[in-house]
Amino acid sequence: MTQAIATNEEHAVQTGVVLIPLNKLKKSPKNARKTPHAKAEIEALAASIHAKGMLQNLVVEPELDDAGGRTGFYLVQIGEGRRLAQLLRVKRKQIQDSEPVRCVIDTANDPLEISLDENVTRSPMSVMDEVEAFASLVDGGMSADDVARRFGCTVRLVEQRLALARLSPKIRAAYRKGDINLDVARAFAINDDHAAQERVFRQFAKPITHASSVRNALTAGRIPAHDRLARFVGVEAYEAAGGAVVRDLFEPDIVFFANGDLLQRLAGERLDAMRAELSKEGWGWIEVQAGHGQIEGCAGERLHAVQRKLKPAEKKEIAALESRLSELDEKLEDAGEDNPLWADRDEVEAKLEALAESARVFDPKLIGHAGAMVAIDRDGRAVVTRGLIKRADVKTIAKLQKTKARESRANDEVSDDVDVSTVQAEGPRLTKALVEQLTQARTRGLRAALAVNPQAALGLIVYVLMRRSATGASVPGIAIETRPVGFDDDDAFEQARSAFAEQAPEDDLTLLAACIEQPIDKLLEALAVFMAETIDLTHGGVLYEHKRLQRMSDALAAVLDLDMSRHWEATQDFWEAAPKALAIAALETAPAIAALSEDERNGMIAAFGKMKKAELARTAAQTLKDTAWLPELLITPTREGAFAVTAEGEAALNEADAEAA
């Protein structure tokens, strides 16, 4: 018989089942379970108690004060999770904090031992017994929602249990026997057909341990959602058209399209719509491929778009976007990578890119002799390739292009013959202002290097003139057709330019005669200086044109074997403007840091992360001084065909030198 126990401190200790107010129960410090209960576990217990009451009694002992007297509270030795669940119910106003709780008072056994015993000696219920019990509740009239509510779990968990309960009796028996594990049993649930389950079960040697093999066998003929065609159409469009989708209850990412014919039809309709849009552009032919293939008979040459003149409204929009970009750059100057304004900046950048893309046009006289292709890449994205030329049309197009070039020598349209790739390398993003500073520094270095390299200068001017002659296009970043670009140059370059200016006669005709009479080597020296004066490859790393400038800058740097560490060094001002992540990444490469042990190095890097921006900037400037560190934008790419010494090669050379010594 359950007794109600008094709550004052004078009562005697009773045995048997008693009712103790919830607010008189405390967690026992001798409870063997030290790891806190999971929130989901307490939620489930609270739901179970709310639906069915307390099914198990708590085991408690009286709390004693320092003098050995009872305090009136009780310490929970067994059932702490249930106590926490009841407190959660108090918080939800389902019960009062004085709610009576059935308890057994135990002062005979060691609290730690019985707490440990209660957690160790019980055996978990078999998974198959559990799922069949869930199924019995549903068969008895409960819905999945009812079961989930009464057991404090999700409806999805109940549906997973029911899916296992619906397996063929032979599959469930195989699990109990140990012929399959739980993952394999879940894989069998992808197909409700018992005959199919049993057929696949017979195909494999026992025990079956590879769930993916079972799943593949049961879904033969269905198209996985990660297939390129499925991604191209999309689950929503496929289901809207009446297509059946098979989802794995246990693996949310595993989805199959059951109707392959419908998928093919939907993909074809979308591709046909894209073909129709392309045909409006005037292409001579259009090919559509469901795969990401190639078209037979195409030449290696392609048509390239040119940049048309912007409309006043477009210029106004670009100006507004660039202004917004500058505002964001100022706000992001000291921002971390997780700042939400980076997303705004990406959006503005994307709009600028879209405007630049919309201003790229193909010559209407040529596109009738060329074509376009629509294909689907591995990620299910539609890839449109314009300007393809079939071998039979190469001569016709070449003739038309030659005529066009002669007619538009003075036209300053810029051909689009560069691939679209990001200016900045992967890693911490730099603001527009910082990119401009870095590319300005590189321009200074390029001008100085070209001024002392007559052969490169001669080659560059020939390249510019040949390009102008062949296509009518200018070269990005080189203003040879207009006037010299004023720049804050290196002292040596400035002195060389001044020396030529001082020697030059004031009269134009006299200067012309003097130039013609000069020896070839003197003319080449002058050519190098004045050719260098036309270069300005400064950019902000934002617009499409900036990518072309960076590409030209990289090419020149490689030809000139430019070492920017001779022209630029990261100062404290630079590090204060750069992202913290870039500073930390650079410090990791510093010789002083690299020489430390791994533990010391990790400790230093962790300390860098905790520094304030100004302190980190000062540390980076001091630590990286005279180390020749350069950001990605200033690193000269390896020249094609050139030899490069790798870290491994350098180590081998050092080892060889040591042995020789």
C-alpha positions as CSV (number, residue, x, y, z in Angstrom):
1,M,0.0,0.0,0.0
2,T,1.3,3.4,-0.9
3,Q,1.8,5.8,2.0
4,A,2.0,9.6,2.0
5,I,5.1,10.7,3.8
6,A,5.2,13.9,6.0
7,T,7.3,16.7,4.8
8,N,8.6,18.1,8.1
9,E,11.9,17.1,9.6
10,E,10.5,15.1,12.6
11,H,9.1,12.1,10.7
12,A,10.7,8.7,11.0
13,V,12.3,7.0,8.0
14,Q,9.7,4.7,6.4
15,T,10.2,1.7,4.0
16,G,8.1,0.5,1.1
17,V,6.5,2.7,-1.5
18,V,5.8,6.3,-0.3
19,L,4.7,9.5,-1.9
20,I,7.2,12.4,-1.6
21,P,6.5,15.9,-3.0
22,L,8.6,16.6,-6.1
23,N,10.1,19.8,-4.6
24,K,11.5,17.6,-1.8
25,L,13.6,15.5,-4.2
26,K,17.2,16.3,-5.1
27,K,19.9,14.7,-7.3
28,S,22.2,12.4,-5.3
29,P,25.9,13.3,-5.5
30,K,26.5,9.6,-5.3
31,N,24.6,8.8,-8.5
32,A,26.9,6.8,-10.8
33,R,25.6,8.6,-13.9
34,K,27.8,11.8,-14.2
35,T,27.1,12.6,-17.9
36,P,24.0,14.7,-18.1
37,H,20.8,13.3,-19.6
38,A,20.3,14.3,-23.2
39,K,17.5,16.9,-23.8
40,A,15.7,14.5,-26.1
41,E,15.8,11.8,-23.5
42,I,14.1,14.0,-20.9
43,E,11.6,15.2,-23.5
44,A,10.7,11.5,-24.2
45,L,10.4,10.7,-20.5
46,A,8.1,13.7,-19.9
47,A,5.8,12.7,-22.8
48,S,5.7,9.1,-21.5
49,I,4.8,10.2,-17.9
50,H,2.3,12.7,-19.2
51,A,0.6,9.9,-21.2
52,K,0.9,6.9,-18.9
53,G,2.0,8.2,-15.5
54,M,5.2,7.2,-13.7
55,L,5.7,3.5,-14.5
56,Q,8.8,3.0,-12.2
57,N,9.3,4.2,-8.7
58,L,12.3,6.3,-7.8
59,V,14.7,5.0,-5.2
60,V,15.8,7.6,-2.6
61,E,17.5,8.1,0.7
62,P,17.1,10.9,3.3
63,E,19.4,13.9,3.0
64,L,21.5,14.5,6.2
65,D,23.1,17.7,7.3
66,D,26.6,17.9,8.7
67,A,25.4,17.0,12.2
68,G,23.7,13.8,10.8
69,G,20.2,15.2,11.1
70,R,17.6,14.9,8.4
71,T,17.0,18.0,6.3
72,G,13.6,17.0,5.0
73,F,14.8,16.5,1.5
74,Y,15.5,13.2,-0.3
75,L,18.4,12.3,-2.6
76,V,17.5,10.4,-5.8
77,Q,19.7,7.3,-6.2
78,I,17.7,5.7,-9.1
79,G,15.4,7.7,-11.4
80,E,17.1,11.1,-11.8
81,G,15.9,11.2,-15.4
82,R,12.3,10.8,-14.3
83,R,12.8,13.6,-11.7
84,L,14.1,15.9,-14.4
85,A,11.2,14.9,-16.7
86,Q,8.7,15.9,-13.9
87,L,10.5,19.2,-13.4
88,L,10.0,19.8,-17.2
89,R,6.3,19.1,-16.8
90,V,6.2,21.7,-13.9
91,K,7.9,24.2,-16.3
92,R,5.1,23.5,-18.8
93,K,2.5,23.9,-16.1
94,Q,1.2,20.4,-16.5
95,I,1.8,19.7,-12.8
96,Q,2.6,21.6,-9.6
97,D,6.1,21.4,-8.1
98,S,4.5,19.7,-5.0
99,E,3.3,16.8,-7.2
100,P,3.6,13.5,-5.2
101,V,6.1,11.1,-6.6
102,R,6.1,7.4,-5.8
103,C,9.5,6.5,-4.2
104,V,11.1,3.6,-2.4
105,I,13.3,4.7,0.5
106,D,16.5,2.6,0.7
107,T,19.0,3.2,3.5
108,A,20.4,-0.3,3.5
109,N,22.3,-0.4,0.2
110,D,25.2,1.7,-0.9
111,P,23.7,4.5,-3.1
112,L,26.6,4.4,-5.7
113,E,26.4,0.6,-6.0
114,I,22.6,0.5,-6.6
115,S,22.8,3.5,-9.0
116,L,25.5,1.6,-11.0
117,D,23.6,-1.7,-10.8
118,E,20.5,0.0,-12.2
119,N,22.3,1.2,-15.3
120,V,24.6,-1.8,-15.9
121,T,22.6,-4.9,-15.3
122,R,19.5,-4.0,-17.4
123,S,19.6,-5.3,-21.0
124,P,18.2,-3.2,-23.9
125,M,15.2,-4.4,-25.8
126,S,15.8,-6.1,-29.2
127,V,15.3,-3.6,-32.0
128,M,12.9,-6.1,-33.8
129,D,10.9,-6.6,-30.6
130,E,10.6,-2.8,-30.3
131,V,9.5,-2.2,-33.9
132,E,6.9,-5.0,-33.7
133,A,5.6,-3.5,-30.4
134,F,5.2,-0.1,-32.2
135,A,3.4,-1.8,-35.0
136,S,1.0,-3.5,-32.5
137,L,0.1,-0.1,-31.1
138,V,-0.7,1.2,-34.6
139,D,-2.7,-2.0,-35.5
140,G,-4.6,-1.4,-32.3
141,G,-5.9,1.9,-33.6
142,M,-3.2,4.5,-32.7
143,S,-1.9,6.8,-35.4
144,A,1.8,7.5,-35.9
145,D,1.2,10.9,-34.4
146,D,-0.5,9.4,-31.3
147,V,2.5,7.0,-30.8
148,A,5.0,9.8,-31.2
149,R,3.2,12.1,-28.8
150,R,2.8,9.4,-26.1
151,F,6.5,8.3,-26.4
152,G,8.0,11.8,-26.8
153,C,9.6,11.1,-30.1
154,T,9.3,12.3,-33.7
155,V,6.7,11.0,-36.2
156,R,9.6,10.1,-38.5
157,L,11.1,7.9,-35.8
158,V,7.8,6.1,-35.5
159,E,7.5,5.7,-39.3
160,Q,11.0,4.2,-39.3
161,R,10.0,1.7,-36.7
162,L,6.9,0.8,-38.7
163,A,8.9,0.4,-41.9
164,L,11.1,-2.2,-40.2
165,A,8.0,-3.9,-38.8
166,R,6.6,-4.2,-42.3
167,L,9.6,-6.1,-43.5
168,S,9.1,-9.7,-44.7
169,P,8.9,-12.1,-41.8
170,K,11.9,-13.9,-43.3
171,I,13.9,-10.7,-43.2
172,R,12.9,-10.0,-39.6
173,A,13.8,-13.6,-38.7
174,A,17.2,-13.1,-40.4
175,Y,17.9,-10.1,-38.2
176,R,17.1,-12.0,-35.1
177,K,19.3,-14.9,-36.3
178,G,22.2,-12.5,-37.1
179,D,22.2,-13.0,-40.8
180,I,21.8,-9.3,-41.4
181,N,22.6,-6.2,-39.2
182,L,20.4,-3.2,-38.5
183,D,21.8,-1.1,-41.4
184,V,21.0,-3.9,-43.9
185,A,17.5,-4.3,-42.4
186,R,17.0,-0.6,-43.0
187,A,18.2,-1.0,-46.6
188,F,15.6,-3.8,-47.2
189,A,12.9,-1.3,-46.1
190,I,13.5,0.8,-49.3
191,N,11.1,-1.6,-51.1
192,D,7.8,-2.8,-49.6
193,D,7.5,-5.8,-51.9
194,H,8.1,-8.9,-49.7
195,A,8.9,-11.1,-52.7
196,A,11.5,-8.7,-53.9
197,Q,13.0,-8.5,-50.4
198,E,13.3,-12.3,-50.2
199,R,14.7,-12.6,-53.7
200,V,17.5,-10.2,-52.9
201,F,18.1,-11.8,-49.6
202,R,18.7,-15.1,-51.4
203,Q,21.2,-13.5,-53.8
204,F,23.8,-12.7,-51.1
205,A,26.1,-14.8,-49.0
206,K,25.3,-14.8,-45.3
207,P,25.8,-12.8,-43.2
208,I,24.9,-9.8,-45.3
209,T,26.9,-6.7,-44.2
210,H,26.7,-4.2,-47.1
211,A,23.6,-2.1,-46.9
212,S,24.4,-0.3,-50.1
213,S,24.5,-3.5,-52.2
214,V,21.0,-4.5,-50.9
215,R,19.6,-1.0,-51.6
216,N,21.0,-1.0,-55.1
217,A,19.5,-4.4,-55.8
218,L,16.1,-3.4,-54.6
219,T,16.1,-0.1,-56.5
220,A,17.2,-1.4,-59.9
221,G,15.6,0.5,-62.7
222,R,15.0,3.6,-60.6
223,I,16.9,6.8,-61.1
224,P,18.8,8.2,-58.1
225,A,18.1,11.8,-57.3
226,H,21.8,12.7,-57.7
227,D,21.7,11.6,-61.4
228,R,22.5,14.6,-63.7
229,L,19.1,14.3,-65.4
230,A,17.2,14.1,-62.1
231,R,19.0,17.2,-60.8
232,F,18.3,19.0,-64.0
233,V,14.5,18.4,-63.8
234,G,14.3,18.7,-60.0
235,V,12.2,16.8,-57.5
236,E,9.5,19.4,-57.4
237,A,8.9,19.6,-61.1
238,Y,8.9,15.8,-61.3
239,E,6.4,15.3,-58.5
240,A,4.2,18.1,-59.9
241,A,4.0,16.1,-63.2
242,G,2.8,13.1,-61.2
243,G,6.1,11.3,-60.8
244,A,6.5,8.9,-57.9
245,V,9.5,9.4,-55.6
246,V,10.9,6.7,-53.4
247,R,12.6,8.1,-50.3
248,D,14.7,6.1,-47.8
249,L,13.2,6.7,-44.4
250,F,16.6,6.1,-42.7
251,E,18.8,8.1,-45.1
252,P,17.3,11.5,-46.0
253,D,19.7,12.1,-48.8
254,I,18.8,8.8,-50.6
255,V,15.9,9.5,-53.1
256,F,14.9,7.7,-56.2
257,F,12.8,8.7,-59.2
258,A,10.5,5.7,-60.0
259,N,9.4,6.8,-63.5
260,G,12.3,7.0,-65.8
261,D,10.2,7.7,-68.9
262,L,8.5,10.7,-67.3
263,L,11.9,12.0,-66.2
264,Q,13.2,11.8,-69.8
265,R,10.2,13.6,-71.1
266,L,10.4,16.4,-68.6
267,A,14.1,16.9,-69.3
268,G,13.5,16.9,-73.1
269,E,10.8,19.5,-72.7
270,R,13.0,21.8,-70.7
271,L,15.9,21.3,-73.2
272,D,13.6,22.1,-76.1
273,A,12.5,25.3,-74.4
274,M,16.2,26.3,-74.1
275,R,16.7,25.4,-77.7
276,A,13.8,27.7,-78.7
277,E,15.3,30.6,-76.8
278,L,18.7,30.1,-78.4
279,S,17.2,30.0,-81.9
280,K,15.9,33.5,-81.3
281,E,19.5,34.7,-81.1
282,G,20.1,33.7,-84.8
283,W,22.5,30.8,-84.5
284,G,22.9,28.7,-87.7
285,W,22.4,25.5,-85.8
286,I,21.7,24.3,-82.2
287,E,22.5,20.9,-80.7
288,V,20.9,19.6,-77.5
289,Q,22.5,16.8,-75.5
290,A,21.1,15.2,-72.3
291,G,24.7,14.3,-71.4
292,H,27.8,16.5,-71.1
293,G,29.3,15.4,-74.4
294,Q,30.9,16.9,-77.5
295,I,29.6,17.5,-81.0
296,E,31.2,15.7,-83.9
297,G,32.7,17.8,-86.7
298,C,33.4,21.0,-84.7
299,A,36.6,22.9,-85.2
300,G,38.9,24.0,-82.4
301,E,38.1,27.7,-83.2
302,R,35.2,29.5,-81.7
303,L,33.4,32.8,-82.1
304,H,34.0,35.2,-79.2
305,A,31.6,37.9,-78.0
306,V,32.6,41.5,-78.0
307,Q,31.7,44.2,-75.5
308,R,29.1,46.5,-76.8
309,K,28.7,50.1,-75.7
310,L,26.7,50.4,-72.5
311,K,23.4,52.2,-72.5
312,P,23.0,55.3,-70.2
313,A,20.7,53.3,-67.9
314,E,23.2,50.5,-67.7
315,K,26.0,53.0,-66.9
316,K,23.9,54.5,-64.2
317,E,23.1,51.1,-62.7
318,I,26.8,50.1,-62.8
319,A,27.8,53.3,-61.1
320,A,25.2,52.7,-58.3
321,L,26.4,49.1,-57.8
322,E,30.1,50.2,-57.7
323,S,29.2,52.9,-55.2
324,R,27.4,50.3,-53.1
325,L,30.4,48.0,-53.4
326,S,32.7,50.7,-52.1
327,E,30.4,51.2,-49.1
328,L,30.4,47.5,-48.3
329,D,34.2,47.4,-48.7
330,E,34.6,50.1,-46.1
331,K,32.2,48.3,-43.7
332,L,34.0,45.0,-44.3
333,E,37.5,46.4,-43.9
334,D,37.9,44.8,-40.4
335,A,35.1,42.2,-40.7
336,G,35.5,38.5,-40.2
337,E,34.6,35.8,-42.7
338,D,31.2,35.2,-41.0
339,N,30.0,38.8,-41.4
340,P,26.6,38.7,-43.2
341,L,27.6,41.7,-45.3
342,W,29.8,39.5,-47.3
343,A,26.6,37.9,-48.7
344,D,25.4,41.4,-49.7
345,R,28.8,42.1,-51.4
346,D,28.6,38.8,-53.3
347,E,25.1,39.8,-54.5
348,V,26.3,43.2,-55.7
349,E,29.2,41.5,-57.4
350,A,26.9,39.1,-59.1
351,K,24.7,41.9,-60.4
352,L,27.8,43.6,-61.8
353,E,28.9,40.4,-63.5
354,A,25.4,39.9,-64.9
355,L,25.4,43.4,-66.4
356,A,28.9,42.9,-67.9
357,E,27.6,39.5,-69.3
358,S,24.5,41.2,-70.9
359,A,26.8,43.7,-72.7
360,R,28.7,40.9,-74.4
361,V,27.3,40.4,-78.0
362,F,28.2,38.2,-80.9
363,D,28.6,39.6,-84.4
364,P,25.2,39.1,-86.1
365,K,27.0,38.6,-89.5
366,L,28.9,35.6,-88.1
367,I,26.5,33.7,-85.9
368,G,24.5,32.5,-88.8
369,H,27.5,30.4,-89.8
370,A,28.2,29.1,-86.2
371,G,26.1,27.3,-83.6
372,A,25.4,26.6,-80.0
373,M,25.1,23.6,-77.8
374,V,23.0,22.9,-74.7
375,A,24.3,20.1,-72.4
376,I,23.8,19.0,-68.8
377,D,26.8,18.7,-66.5
378,R,27.3,16.3,-63.7
379,D,25.6,18.6,-61.2
380,G,22.5,18.8,-63.3
381,R,23.2,22.4,-64.5
382,A,22.4,23.4,-68.0
383,V,25.6,24.4,-69.9
384,V,25.1,26.6,-72.9
385,T,28.1,26.9,-75.2
386,R,27.8,29.5,-77.9
387,G,30.1,30.3,-80.9
388,L,30.9,26.7,-82.0
389,I,32.2,26.4,-85.5
390,K,31.9,23.3,-87.7
391,R,35.0,22.5,-89.8
392,A,33.1,23.2,-93.0
393,D,32.4,26.8,-91.9
394,V,35.9,27.7,-90.7
395,K,37.0,29.4,-94.0
396,T,33.8,31.3,-94.5
397,I,34.0,32.7,-91.0
398,A,37.7,33.5,-91.3
399,K,37.0,35.5,-94.5
400,L,34.1,37.4,-92.8
401,Q,36.3,38.2,-89.8
402,K,39.1,39.5,-91.9
403,T,36.8,41.8,-93.8
404,K,35.3,43.0,-90.4
405,A,38.8,43.7,-89.0
406,R,39.7,45.9,-92.0
407,E,36.5,47.8,-91.6
408,S,36.9,48.5,-87.9
409,R,40.6,49.1,-87.3
410,A,39.7,52.1,-85.2
411,N,37.0,50.4,-83.3
412,D,37.9,49.9,-79.7
413,E,35.7,46.9,-79.0
414,V,37.2,44.4,-76.6
415,S,37.1,40.8,-77.7
416,D,36.1,38.3,-75.0
417,D,38.8,35.6,-75.4
418,V,39.5,34.9,-71.7
419,D,37.9,32.4,-69.5
420,V,35.8,33.7,-66.6
421,S,37.7,32.8,-63.4
422,T,37.9,34.6,-60.1
423,V,40.6,37.2,-59.7
424,Q,41.2,36.4,-56.1
425,A,42.4,33.0,-55.0
426,E,40.6,30.7,-52.6
427,G,40.9,31.9,-49.0
428,P,40.1,35.0,-47.1
429,R,38.5,37.6,-49.4
430,L,40.1,41.0,-49.8
431,T,38.2,44.3,-50.1
432,K,38.1,46.2,-53.4
433,A,40.4,48.9,-51.9
434,L,43.0,46.4,-50.8
435,V,43.0,44.6,-54.2
436,E,43.5,48.0,-55.8
437,Q,46.5,48.7,-53.5
438,L,48.1,45.3,-54.3
439,T,47.5,45.5,-58.1
440,Q,48.9,49.1,-58.0
441,A,52.0,47.8,-56.3
442,R,52.3,45.0,-58.9
443,T,52.0,47.6,-61.7
444,R,54.8,49.6,-60.2
445,G,57.0,46.4,-60.2
446,L,56.0,45.5,-63.7
447,R,56.9,48.9,-65.1
448,A,60.3,48.8,-63.3
449,A,61.0,45.3,-64.6
450,L,60.0,46.1,-68.2
451,A,62.0,49.3,-68.3
452,V,65.3,47.3,-68.0
453,N,64.3,44.5,-70.4
454,P,64.4,45.8,-74.0
455,Q,63.7,42.4,-75.5
456,A,60.5,41.9,-73.5
457,A,59.5,45.5,-74.3
458,L,60.1,44.9,-78.0
459,G,58.1,41.7,-77.9
460,L,55.3,43.4,-76.1
461,I,54.9,46.2,-78.5
462,V,55.0,43.8,-81.4
463,Y,52.3,41.8,-79.7
464,V,50.1,44.9,-79.2
465,L,50.5,46.0,-82.8
466,M,49.9,42.5,-84.2
467,R,46.8,42.1,-82.1
468,R,45.5,45.4,-83.2
469,S,46.2,44.5,-86.9
470,A,44.6,41.1,-86.8
471,T,41.5,41.7,-84.7
472,G,41.1,45.4,-84.2
473,A,41.2,44.8,-80.4
474,S,43.2,46.6,-77.8
475,V,45.2,44.9,-75.0
476,P,43.9,45.3,-71.5
477,G,46.1,47.5,-69.2
478,I,48.4,48.8,-72.0
479,A,47.7,52.3,-73.2
480,I,50.1,52.4,-76.1
481,E,47.6,53.8,-78.5
482,T,46.9,57.0,-76.4
483,R,49.3,58.5,-73.9
484,P,51.7,57.5,-71.0
485,V,50.0,56.7,-67.7
486,G,51.2,58.9,-64.8
487,F,52.3,56.7,-61.9
488,D,54.2,56.7,-58.7
489,D,57.1,54.7,-60.1
490,D,60.3,53.2,-58.7
491,D,63.2,55.7,-58.3
492,A,65.4,53.8,-60.8
493,F,62.6,53.9,-63.5
494,E,61.9,57.6,-62.8
495,Q,65.7,58.4,-63.2
496,A,65.9,56.5,-66.5
497,R,62.8,58.3,-67.9
498,S,64.2,61.7,-66.7
499,A,67.6,61.0,-68.3
500,F,66.0,60.3,-71.7
501,A,63.8,63.5,-71.4
502,E,66.9,65.6,-70.6
503,Q,68.7,64.4,-73.7
504,A,65.8,64.9,-76.0
505,P,65.9,68.0,-78.3
506,E,62.9,70.3,-77.9
507,D,62.1,70.5,-81.6
508,D,60.0,67.6,-82.8
509,L,61.6,67.1,-86.2
510,T,65.1,67.3,-84.6
511,L,64.0,64.6,-82.1
512,L,62.7,62.4,-84.9
513,A,66.0,62.7,-86.8
514,A,67.9,62.0,-83.6
515,C,65.8,58.9,-82.8
516,I,66.3,57.5,-86.3
517,E,70.1,58.0,-86.1
518,Q,70.5,56.3,-82.8
519,P,72.1,52.8,-82.7
520,I,69.7,49.9,-82.3
521,D,70.8,49.1,-78.7
522,K,70.1,52.7,-77.7
523,L,66.7,52.6,-79.3
524,L,65.9,49.4,-77.5
525,E,66.8,50.9,-74.2
526,A,64.5,53.9,-74.8
527,L,61.8,51.6,-76.1
528,A,61.8,49.6,-72.9
529,V,61.4,52.7,-70.7
530,F,58.7,54.4,-72.7
531,M,56.8,51.1,-73.3
532,A,56.8,50.5,-69.5
533,E,55.3,54.0,-69.1
534,T,52.1,52.8,-70.9
535,I,51.3,50.1,-68.4
536,D,48.6,50.4,-65.7
537,L,47.1,47.1,-64.5
538,T,45.6,48.4,-61.3
539,H,42.1,47.1,-60.7
540,G,39.6,46.4,-57.8
541,G,39.0,42.7,-58.5
542,V,35.3,43.1,-59.1
543,L,34.3,43.6,-62.7
544,Y,34.7,41.3,-65.7
545,E,37.3,43.7,-67.1
546,H,39.3,43.3,-63.9
547,K,39.7,39.6,-64.6
548,R,41.2,40.4,-67.9
549,L,43.6,42.9,-66.3
550,Q,44.7,40.3,-63.8
551,R,45.3,37.7,-66.5
552,M,47.5,40.2,-68.4
553,S,49.3,41.1,-65.2
554,D,50.1,37.5,-64.4
555,A,51.3,36.9,-68.0
556,L,53.7,39.9,-67.9
557,A,54.9,39.0,-64.4
558,A,55.8,35.5,-65.6
559,V,57.6,36.7,-68.8
560,L,59.6,39.3,-66.7
561,D,60.2,36.8,-63.9
562,L,59.0,39.5,-61.6
563,D,59.8,39.1,-57.9
564,M,57.4,41.4,-56.1
565,S,59.2,41.0,-52.8
566,R,61.8,43.4,-54.2
567,H,59.1,46.0,-54.7
568,W,56.6,45.5,-51.9
569,E,56.4,44.3,-48.3
570,A,53.4,43.8,-46.1
571,T,53.3,46.7,-43.6
572,Q,51.3,47.1,-40.4
573,D,48.8,49.3,-42.4
574,F,48.3,46.4,-44.8
575,W,47.6,43.9,-42.1
576,E,45.2,46.3,-40.4
577,A,43.2,46.4,-43.6
578,A,43.5,42.7,-44.4
579,P,41.1,40.0,-43.0
580,K,42.4,38.3,-39.7
581,A,42.2,34.9,-41.4
582,L,44.8,36.0,-44.0
583,A,47.1,37.3,-41.3
584,I,46.9,34.1,-39.3
585,A,47.4,32.0,-42.4
586,A,50.5,34.0,-43.3
587,L,51.9,33.8,-39.8
588,E,51.6,30.0,-40.0
589,T,54.2,30.1,-42.9
590,A,56.6,32.4,-41.1
591,P,60.0,30.7,-40.5
592,A,59.9,31.7,-36.8
593,I,56.6,29.9,-36.3
594,A,57.4,26.9,-38.6
595,A,60.6,26.2,-36.5
596,L,58.5,25.5,-33.4
597,S,57.3,22.1,-32.3
598,E,53.8,21.1,-33.4
599,D,52.3,21.8,-29.9
600,E,54.0,25.1,-29.6
601,R,53.0,26.1,-33.2
602,N,49.3,25.2,-32.5
603,G,49.4,27.2,-29.3
604,M,50.8,30.2,-31.1
605,I,48.2,30.0,-33.8
606,A,45.4,29.7,-31.2
607,A,46.9,32.8,-29.5
608,F,46.9,34.7,-32.8
609,G,43.2,34.0,-33.2
610,K,42.4,35.6,-29.9
611,M,44.3,38.8,-30.6
612,K,42.6,42.1,-31.5
613,K,43.0,43.3,-35.0
614,A,45.6,46.0,-34.3
615,E,47.7,43.7,-32.1
616,L,47.6,40.9,-34.8
617,A,48.6,43.4,-37.5
618,R,51.6,44.6,-35.5
619,T,52.6,41.0,-34.8
620,A,52.3,40.0,-38.4
621,A,54.3,43.0,-39.7
622,Q,57.1,42.2,-37.2
623,T,57.1,38.4,-37.7
624,L,56.9,38.5,-41.5
625,K,59.4,41.3,-42.0
626,D,62.2,40.3,-44.5
627,T,60.6,36.9,-45.1
628,A,59.5,37.8,-48.7
629,W,55.9,36.8,-47.9
630,L,53.4,37.8,-50.7
631,P,49.6,37.6,-51.0
632,E,48.3,35.5,-53.9
633,L,47.6,38.5,-56.1
634,L,51.3,39.4,-56.1
635,I,52.8,35.9,-56.6
636,T,54.2,35.5,-60.1
637,P,52.8,32.3,-61.7
638,T,55.3,29.7,-63.0
639,R,56.1,30.4,-66.6
640,E,54.9,27.7,-69.0
641,G,57.9,25.4,-69.7
642,A,60.0,26.8,-66.9
643,F,61.6,24.8,-64.1
644,A,60.2,25.2,-60.6
645,V,61.9,24.1,-57.4
646,T,59.4,22.4,-55.1
647,A,59.7,22.1,-51.4
648,E,60.7,18.5,-51.8
649,G,63.3,19.4,-54.4
650,E,64.8,22.1,-52.3
651,A,65.1,19.6,-49.4
652,A,66.9,17.2,-51.7
653,L,69.3,19.9,-52.9
654,N,70.1,20.9,-49.3
655,E,70.7,17.3,-48.4
656,A,73.0,16.9,-51.4
657,D,74.9,20.1,-50.4
658,A,75.3,18.8,-46.9
659,E,76.7,15.5,-48.1
660,A,79.1,17.3,-50.5
661,A,80.4,19.4,-47.6
